[in-house]
């Protein structure tokens, strides 16, 4: 359990730093790499990637969204069938990012255990 938490925190920190300069999809590379190095089992790899990216994206979105009083997220929520609810839009984005992070963490765990190569 301790290794899972450390891995998730490491994913969140590395992803937060790299996403300042690199594209959004770097989250998949970070999650895959850290889970591959940590050598967690499949379930723990998915959970570590999911939680790490979830916390990273939630903090990054809130740091950008709160100072401008949810202006952009409200306008984006109007484009989707969310009725202009910026909170649902934020949760949707965090869930999609977390799912990508979890699946790439799972791939990293599989690569570390050489199950994906067979």
N, C-alpha and C positions, 0 to 999 in steps of 0.2 A: 504494500500500500504506500509505503514511504517513497519507493522508487517511482510509482505512478504519479504522485504529487510533484515530486522533483522534476520529472519529465514534462509534465503539463506546464509547470512554471517556467521551465527552460524554453519550451516551445513558445509560450506567450512573450517572454522577454526578447528572444531572438527575432520572432516575427514582428514585434512592435518596432524594433530597431531597423530591420531590413525594409519594412513597408514604407518607411519615410522616403526611400530613394528608388526602390524597385517596384515593379508592377504588383497588382493584387495577388496574382497566382503564385507568388513566391511562398505563400503560406503552404502550398502543397509540398514544395521542395523542403521547407523547414521541417514540417511535420514528418515527412518521410525520412529525412536524414536523422533527426533526433531519435525517432522511434527505432530506427535501424541500429543506431549506436547503443541505445539503452537495452536492446534485446528483451523487450517485454513480450508476454504472450499476446495472442491475437486480441482478446477482449480488452486487455490493459492498453495495448497500442491504440486501438480505436478510441477508447475513453480518454487517453492522454492527448491525442490529437484533437479530439472534439472539444475537450475542456480548455486546452491551451489556446486554440484559435477563438473559442467563444469569449474567453476573458480578454484576449488581445483586441478583437474586433469591437467588443462592447465598450471597452475603455476608449479606444480610438474614436469610435463613432460619437460617444458622449462628449469627449473633449472637443470635437469639431462642431457638434450639433447644439450643445447648450449655449455657447457664447453667441450664436446667431439666432437664438430663440426659435429653433426648429423650423426655420424658414425653408431651407432646401428640402428637408425630409418631408415637410408638409406638402410642398409642391410635387415631389416625387410620389407621395402617397395618393395624390389625385390622379396620377397616370395609371395606377393600378386600381383594381376594384376593392379599395380599402376605405373608401369614403373620406379620404383626407386625413385619416388617423395616422399621425407620424409615429406613434409608438408601435403600432402593428408593422409599419414599414421597417422600423429599426429591428424589431424582433425577427422579421422575415429575413433581413439581410444577415443578421447574426446566425440564424439557423442554417442558412445556405452555406455561409463560410465555415461554420462548425462541421457541417456534414462533409464538406470537401476536406477539411483538416482531419476528420476522423477516418475517412476512407484512405487518405494518403498515409496516415499513421498506421492503419491496418496493413497497407502494402509494405511499409517499412518493416513492420514486425514479421511479415511473411518473407521478405527478402533476407532478413537477419537469420531466419530459421531455415532458409533454403527450400521452402515448400513451393515457392512460386516458380522455381526453375525446373521442377520435375514435371 
